[in-house]
Amino acid sequence: MLIATDTYHDETFGALRAPHRDAAELATVLSDPAIGAFAAELLLNQPVQRLRERLDGLFAEAVDDDMVLLYLSGHGVKDRTGRLYFATEDTRADRLPSTALSAEFVRQLMDDSLAGRVVLWLDCCFGGAFPVDLSAKGEDVDVVARLSDGRGRSIMTASTAIQFAYEPSGDVRGGTRTSLFTRALIEGLRSGAADLDGDGEITTRELYGYVHDHVRRSMPGQTPTSNDSVVGTLAVARAANRSAGVFVPEVRLTTEPDLGEAAFVRDFLVWQGRIWRVGAWSEEARVQAHGPHAVNRAGTLLAAGGGDDEVAIWETEGHPDTWQEIVVAGGSVPWGTRLSFSHDDTMLALSGDGAPTVWDCRDWTAVGLLPGVLTDASSVVFNPMSPLVVVDSSLVQLTLFDLPGWNASLVRGGAELTFERFSPDGRLGAFHRMRDTVVLDLEDWTTLVEFRHDGGHTRRCAFSPDNRYLVTSSTRGLRVLDAATGKPVQVLAEVGYGCVPVFSPDGRYLVAGLNDGLHVWRFAGG
């Protein structure tokens, strides 16, 4: 049973943005036959007496083999003595005992129920004040000791007894998003990422560990709590959608739709001017950067779009709050452009809308157009590991040049190919055609593998640092492919056209900005 209240007659209780969306999305996940297979009942904005009756029926009708799961989302309030109440649509702030749903009432129903397994999730302020146990009735009996393995009561709350539970900012109705706590529940269950030991089942302890970590990363001031009286382990769902040892969801850092390109700078992730510490995912600082990003090999310079849509350069030594913008190089960075440093960090290239620009990094002056090299170029991309550059020509040919003299080493008609990405070791190049991606060996330009996309137009891609995987974004979604065979390995998102996948240098994380925010996946082996 999922109970959510976001509108109240008593104006003391402000309207909430998230509960109706929280409950509806969680109900969908829990009722999925492959995940929870629950018979979910959703109660939105109901009067207190109606909720008391439905809760009484839920727990009274349960038998020993049943699992009862109760989710409550809305305002949690405490009276002067510290007792917790759940506000309903008709609750009066000055009459809590008679008009609100008492936590003690819910606890009593749980304790009196014959259900062998009871799970309670509270997404409200002060959830940690939920009574752990009621006073003993009759003779002293160790109830837990009488339960068989996998039985008992499990309680998880969005916050402690003295904390608020945070929900997203924005309008009360239109465009609402789930709260931090419920979002972690949904993502952990739906993706299977909460199956921490990989055995195919998600236990209450595993789910709490997953939710706790994700909420704390997003909001350090909120600490989910857990209280279990369980014998053995209590499985609450199946990890039906867990990837078979490849990439699992780590965290969604933002909820704003944006397809910008991210960059890893040593221990930090930069995206659209926001900077997070990798692993902890705590936001550390902000800079006025947007659009494409590029980091030099030394990790000391960040190039990105600046405040006036021109390429700006930041020195990135030290903590992000000390990074300094040192120069505005010029150029223009509309959507779809890209930046790349040369292998020796002496040049920076901007390619995209219009003629490309190349700067000398020693004084940030633009390199003059070289006859037959940049005059007809439509894009210039530097190899990250060797003195090599690929130039797409407006005369529909691809040319490899050796630096520093810009000597043409290989020319190929490129009517059907558009250069996309070098492999991290610089040996391979990924090229796009209308309906597939082609990986070429840049030594002799031989085709190693072709990736068909079943009619999906490919836009961007990225090699994993070990060249084992290629992640592509297209109208068919964000997909992981085996770089040696071209076979599909995993679908990370159903919609991925226009997003720019980026790997961390150590290969542990994959990042992409999608229509619902910036997502981070963790490599789980395989």
C-alpha positions in Angstrom: 0.0 0.0 0.0 1.3 3.4 -1.0 -0.1 6.5 0.7 0.8 10.0 -0.4 -0.5 13.4 0.6 0.6 16.6 -1.1 -2.4 18.9 -0.6 -3.8 20.0 2.8 -6.9 21.9 4.0 -4.9 23.4 6.8 -2.6 26.0 5.4 -0.1 25.3 8.2 1.0 22.4 6.0 2.5 23.7 2.8 1.7 21.9 -0.4 4.4 19.4 -1.4 5.8 18.9 -4.9 6.9 15.3 -4.9 4.5 12.8 -3.1 1.9 12.1 -5.9 4.7 11.5 -8.4 6.8 9.5 -5.8 4.0 7.1 -5.0 2.8 6.6 -8.6 6.3 5.8 -9.9 7.2 3.6 -7.0 3.9 1.7 -7.4 4.8 1.0 -11.0 8.2 -0.4 -10.0 6.9 -2.5 -7.1 4.0 -4.0 -9.1 6.3 -5.0 -12.0 6.1 -8.9 -12.1 9.9 -9.1 -12.8 10.8 -6.8 -9.8 8.4 -6.8 -6.9 5.2 -8.5 -8.1 3.3 -6.7 -5.4 -0.5 -6.1 -5.7 -0.1 -2.3 -5.2 -2.8 -0.1 -3.9 -2.3 3.7 -4.3 -4.1 6.1 -2.0 -3.6 9.8 -2.8 -4.8 12.7 -0.7 -7.2 10.7 1.5 -8.9 11.8 4.8 -7.4 10.3 7.9 -10.4 8.0 8.8 -10.3 6.5 5.3 -6.6 5.7 5.8 -7.1 4.3 9.2 -9.7 1.9 7.9 -7.7 0.8 4.9 -4.5 0.3 7.0 -6.5 -1.7 9.5 -7.8 -4.0 6.8 -4.4 -4.4 5.1 -2.7 -5.6 8.3 -5.6 -7.5 9.7 -6.2 -9.6 6.5 -2.5 -10.5 6.1 -1.5 -14.1 6.9 1.8 -15.7 7.8 3.0 -16.2 4.3 2.3 -12.6 3.2 4.7 -9.7 2.8 3.1 -6.4 3.7 4.9 -3.3 2.3 3.7 0.2 3.4 5.0 3.4 1.9 4.1 6.8 3.4 5.0 10.1 1.7 4.0 13.6 2.9 4.4 15.8 5.9 5.7 14.3 9.1 5.1 16.4 12.2 5.8 15.9 15.9 3.7 17.1 18.8 5.2 18.8 21.9 6.1 15.4 23.4 8.0 14.2 20.3 5.3 11.8 19.1 5.3 11.4 15.3 2.2 12.0 13.1 1.6 11.8 9.4 -0.5 14.7 8.1 -3.4 13.8 5.9 -5.5 16.1 3.7 -7.9 16.9 6.6 -5.3 17.1 9.4 -5.5 20.1 11.7 -2.2 21.3 13.2 -3.9 22.0 16.5 -5.7 18.6 16.7 -3.1 16.1 15.7 -4.2 13.1 17.9 -7.7 13.2 16.3 -7.1 14.4 12.8 -3.6 13.0 11.9 -2.4 9.4 11.3 -0.4 8.5 14.4 2.9 6.6 14.0 2.0 4.7 17.1 -1.3 3.5 15.4 0.7 2.2 12.4 3.2 0.6 14.7 0.4 -1.2 16.6 -1.0 -2.5 13.4 2.4 -3.8 12.4 3.0 -5.6 15.7 -0.5 -7.1 15.8 -0.5 -8.4 12.2 0.0 -12.1 11.4 2.0 -11.2 8.3 5.4 -12.9 8.5 7.1 -10.0 6.7 6.4 -6.3 7.1 8.3 -3.6 5.4 7.7 0.1 6.1 9.2 3.0 4.1 8.7 6.6 5.4 9.5 9.5 3.1 8.7 12.4 5.5 10.4 14.8 7.9 11.4 13.3 11.3 10.8 9.8 10.0 13.4 8.5 12.5 11.0 9.3 15.3 8.8 6.3 14.3 8.5 4.1 17.4 11.0 1.3 17.3 8.8 -0.9 19.5 5.8 -0.7 21.7 5.8 -1.7 25.3 5.6 -5.5 25.9 2.2 -7.0 26.3 1.6 -10.0 28.6 4.5 -12.3 29.3 8.0 -11.5 28.1 8.3 -13.1 24.6 11.2 -12.8 22.2 9.2 -12.4 19.0 12.1 -12.3 16.7 13.5 -15.5 18.0 10.2 -17.3 17.1 10.4 -16.2 13.5 11.8 -18.4 10.7 14.6 -17.3 8.4 13.7 -14.3 6.2 10.9 -13.1 8.5 10.5 -10.0 10.6 9.9 -6.2 10.4 12.0 -3.8 8.5 11.6 0.0 8.7 13.5 2.6 6.6 13.0 6.3 6.8 14.1 9.3 4.7 15.6 11.1 7.7 16.4 11.0 11.4 14.2 12.0 14.2 15.5 15.6 14.0 15.9 16.1 10.3 13.9 17.4 7.4 13.5 15.2 4.3 14.4 17.2 1.2 12.4 17.2 -2.0 13.2 19.0 -5.3 12.7 22.7 -5.9 10.2 23.9 -8.5 6.5 24.3 -9.0 4.1 22.3 -6.8 2.6 20.5 -9.8 3.9 20.9 -13.3 7.2 19.2 -13.9 7.5 17.6 -10.5 10.3 15.2 -9.7 10.7 12.6 -7.1 12.2 13.3 -3.7 15.8 12.3 -2.9 14.8 9.3 -0.8 12.2 7.9 -3.1 14.3 8.6 -6.2 17.0 6.3 -4.7 14.4 3.7 -3.9 13.1 3.7 -7.4 16.4 3.7 -9.2 17.9 1.0 -6.9 14.9 -1.3 -7.5 14.2 -0.6 -11.1 17.9 -0.9 -12.3 18.8 -3.7 -9.9 21.8 -1.7 -8.7 20.6 -2.2 -5.1 21.5 -5.9 -5.4 24.9 -5.2 -3.8 26.1 -8.8 -3.6 24.9 -9.6 -7.1 22.9 -12.7 -6.1 19.7 -11.6 -8.0 17.8 -10.5 -4.9 17.5 -7.1 -3.2 17.3 -7.4 0.6 16.1 -4.7 2.9 19.7 -4.3 4.2 21.1 -4.0 0.7 18.4 -1.5 -0.3 19.1 0.6 2.8 22.8 0.7 2.0 22.1 1.8 -1.6 19.6 4.5 -0.5 21.7 5.8 2.3 24.7 6.3 0.1 22.9 8.0 -2.7 20.9 10.3 -0.5 24.0 11.4 1.5 25.9 12.1 -1.7 23.1 14.4 -3.0 22.2 15.9 0.4 24.8 15.5 3.2 22.3 17.1 5.7 19.8 14.2 5.2 20.5 10.8 6.7 18.2 7.9 6.0 17.7 5.5 8.9 16.9 1.8 9.2 15.6 -0.4 12.0 15.3 -4.1 11.3 13.9 -6.9 13.5 14.7 -9.7 11.0 15.9 -13.2 11.2 18.4 -13.9 8.3 17.8 -11.7 5.3 14.5 -10.3 4.0 14.3 -10.1 0.2 12.0 -7.3 -1.0 12.5 -7.5 -4.7 14.4 -9.2 -7.6 17.2 -7.6 -9.4 15.6 -8.3 -12.8 17.2 -5.4 -14.7 20.7 -5.6 -13.2 23.3 -5.5 -15.9 25.3 -8.7 -16.4 28.6 -7.4 -15.0 29.0 -4.3 -17.1 27.7 -0.8 -16.1 25.4 -0.2 -13.2 23.7 3.2 -12.2 25.9 5.0 -9.7 24.1 8.3 -9.2 22.1 11.0 -11.1 23.8 14.2 -10.2 21.2 16.6 -11.7 17.6 16.5 -12.9 17.9 19.3 -15.4 17.7 18.2 -19.1 21.0 19.1 -20.8 23.1 17.3 -23.4 26.4 19.1 -22.7 29.8 17.3 -22.6 31.4 16.5 -19.3 35.1 16.2 -18.5 37.2 14.5 -15.8 39.9 16.7 -14.2 42.0 14.5 -11.9 39.6 13.7 -9.0 36.8 15.9 -10.2 34.0 15.8 -12.8 33.0 19.0 -14.6 29.7 19.5 -16.4 28.0 22.7 -17.4 30.0 24.7 -14.8 29.3 22.4 -11.9 32.2 20.4 -10.3 31.8 17.2 -8.3 34.3 15.1 -6.4 34.5 11.7 -8.2 33.3 8.9 -6.0 31.8 11.0 -3.2 29.8 13.0 -5.8 29.7 16.0 -3.5 29.5 19.3 -5.4 32.7 21.2 -4.7 32.5 24.4 -6.8 31.2 26.1 -9.9 32.8 27.9 -12.8 31.2 29.8 -15.7 31.7 27.0 -18.2 29.4 25.3 -20.6 29.2 23.3 -23.9 32.2 21.2 -25.0 35.0 20.5 -22.5 38.6 19.5 -23.0 41.4 18.8 -20.5 45.0 18.8 -21.4 47.1 15.7 -20.7 48.8 17.3 -17.7 45.4 18.0 -16.2 46.3 21.6 -15.6 44.1 23.3 -18.2 40.3 23.1 -18.9 38.9 24.5 -22.1 35.2 25.1 -22.4 32.6 27.6 -23.5 32.8 30.8 -21.4 30.4 33.5 -20.4 30.1 35.1 -23.9 29.9 31.8 -25.8 33.6 32.0 -26.6 36.3 29.5 -25.7 37.7 30.2 -22.3 40.7 28.5 -20.5 40.9 27.8 -16.8 44.0 26.8 -14.7 42.9 23.7 -12.8 45.7 23.0 -10.3 44.5 22.6 -6.7 40.9 22.4 -5.4 38.2 23.6 -7.8 37.4 26.7 -5.7 40.8 28.0 -6.6 40.6 27.4 -10.4 41.1 30.6 -12.3 40.0 31.7 -15.8 43.2 32.8 -17.4 42.2 33.7 -21.0 39.3 34.0 -23.4 40.6 32.6 -26.6 37.7 33.5 -28.8 35.8 31.4 -31.3 32.1 30.3 -30.8 30.8 27.2 -29.0 27.2 26.5 -30.1 25.7 23.0 -29.5 27.6 20.2 -31.3 31.1 21.8 -31.2 34.1 20.0 -29.8 37.5 20.9 -28.3 40.7 18.9 -28.3 44.3 19.5 -27.0 47.3 18.2 -29.0 49.2 15.4 -27.5 52.0 17.7 -26.2 49.5 20.4 -24.9 50.9 23.0 -27.3 47.7 23.5 -29.4 44.0 23.6 -28.9 41.5 23.0 -31.7 37.8 24.0 -31.8 35.6 22.3 -34.4 31.9 22.6 -35.1 29.7 25.2 -36.7 31.8 26.8 -39.4 35.5 26.8 -40.0 37.7 25.3 -37.2 40.1 27.3 -35.1 43.5 26.3 -33.8 45.3 28.2 -31.0 48.9 28.1 -29.9 48.7 27.3 -26.1 51.9 29.3 -25.4 50.3 32.7 -26.1 46.7 31.7 -27.1 47.1 33.2 -30.6 45.2 31.7 -33.5 47.3 29.5 -35.8 47.2 30.9 -39.3 45.4 28.9 -42.0 47.9 26.6 -43.7 47.4 26.1 -47.5 45.8 22.8 -48.2 45.3 22.1 -44.5 42.9 24.4 -42.7 41.7 26.4 -45.7 39.0 23.9 -46.6 38.7 22.2 -43.2 35.4 21.6 -41.6 36.8 20.0 -38.4 40.2 19.4 -36.7 40.7 16.9 -34.0 44.0 16.1 -32.3 45.2 12.7 -31.4 45.6 12.5 -27.5 48.7 10.4 -27.6 50.7 11.1 -30.8 51.6 13.9 -33.1 48.6 13.2 -35.4 45.6 15.2 -36.3 42.5 14.3 -38.4 41.0 16.9 -40.6 37.6 16.6 -42.1 37.5 18.7 -45.3 34.7 20.6 -46.9 36.0 18.9 -50.1 34.7 15.7 -48.6 38.0 14.0 -47.7 39.6 12.9 -44.5 43.3 13.6 -44.0 45.8 12.5 -41.4 48.5 15.1 -40.6 51.7 14.6 -38.7 52.7 17.4 -36.4 54.4 19.8 -36.0 54.8 20.4 -39.7 51.3 19.5 -40.7 52.6 16.9 -43.2 49.8 14.9 -44.8 50.4 11.2 -44.1 47.2 9.7 -45.4 44.3 11.0 -47.4 41.0 9.2 -47.9 37.7 10.1 -49.6 35.4 10.7 -46.7 32.0 11.2 -48.4 30.5 8.5 -46.2 32.5 9.1 -43.0 32.6 11.7 -40.3 35.3 11.6 -37.7 34.1 11.2 -34.2 36.6 10.0 -31.6 40.1 8.7 -31.1 40.6 5.7 -28.8 42.4 6.6 -25.5 45.7 5.1 -26.8 45.4 7.0 -30.1 45.6 3.9 -32.3 42.0 3.7 -33.4 39.5 6.1 -34.8 35.7 6.0 -34.6 33.8 7.4 -37.6 30.1 7.8 -38.2 28.0 7.0 -41.2 24.3 7.7 -41.4 23.3 4.3 -39.8 26.4 2.9 -38.3 29.8 3.5 -36.6 33.0 2.3 -38.1 36.3 1.7 -36.2 39.5 2.1 -38.3 43.1 1.3 -37.5 44.8 4.6 -38.1 48.1 3.0 -39.0 46.8 1.8 -42.4 43.1 3.0 -42.3 41.8 -0.6 -42.4 38.3 -1.3 -41.1 38.3 -3.3 -37.9 34.6 -3.5 -37.1 31.3 -1.9 -38.1 28.5 -1.3 -35.6 25.0 -1.3 -37.2 22.4 0.7 -35.4 19.2 -0.7 -36.9 18.1 2.5 -38.5 19.2 4.7 -35.6 21.3 7.8 -36.7 24.5 7.8 -34.6 25.7 11.1 -33.1 28.5 10.7 -30.6 30.6 7.8 -29.0 33.3 7.1 -26.6 35.9 4.3 -26.1 36.5 2.8 -22.7 40.1 3.3 -21.6 41.0 -0.3 -22.3 39.4 -0.1 -25.8 37.1 -3.0 -24.8 33.8 -1.2 -25.1 32.4 1.5 -27.3 29.5 3.5 -26.0 27.4 5.2 -28.7 24.5 7.7 -28.6 21.9 7.5 -31.4 18.2 7.7 -32.0 18.2 4.1 -30.7 19.5 5.1 -27.3 22.7 5.1 -25.3 24.3 1.7 -25.9 27.4 -0.2 -24.9 28.9 -2.3 -27.6 31.8 -4.8 -27.7 34.5 -2.9 -29.5 36.0 -6.1 -30.9 32.9 -7.7 -32.3 30.3 -4.9 -32.6 27.8 -7.0 -30.6 25.4 -5.1 -28.2 26.3 -5.5 -24.6 23.9 -3.2 -22.7 21.3 -0.5 -23.3 21.9 2.4 -20.8 19.1 4.6 -22.0 16.3 4.3 -24.5 16.8 7.9 -25.7 20.4 9.0 -26.3 20.6 11.1 -29.5 22.8 14.1 -29.0 24.3 13.1 -25.6 28.0 12.9 -25.3 29.3 9.8 -23.3 32.5 10.3 -21.4 34.7 7.8 -19.5 36.8 8.6 -16.5 40.5 8.0 -17.2 40.6 4.9 -15.0 37.5 3.4 -16.6 35.6 3.2 -13.4 32.8 5.6 -14.4 30.8 6.5 -17.5 29.0 9.9 -17.6 26.3 11.2 -20.0 23.9 14.1 -19.9 20.4 12.9 -20.9 17.0 14.5 -21.1 16.4 13.9 -17.4 19.8 15.0 -16.0 23.4 14.0 -15.7 23.8 10.3 -15.1 26.9 8.4 -13.8 27.3 4.6 -14.3 29.9 2.5 -12.5 31.8 -0.3 -14.2 30.9 -3.5 -12.4 33.3 -5.8 -14.2 32.6 -8.5 -16.7 
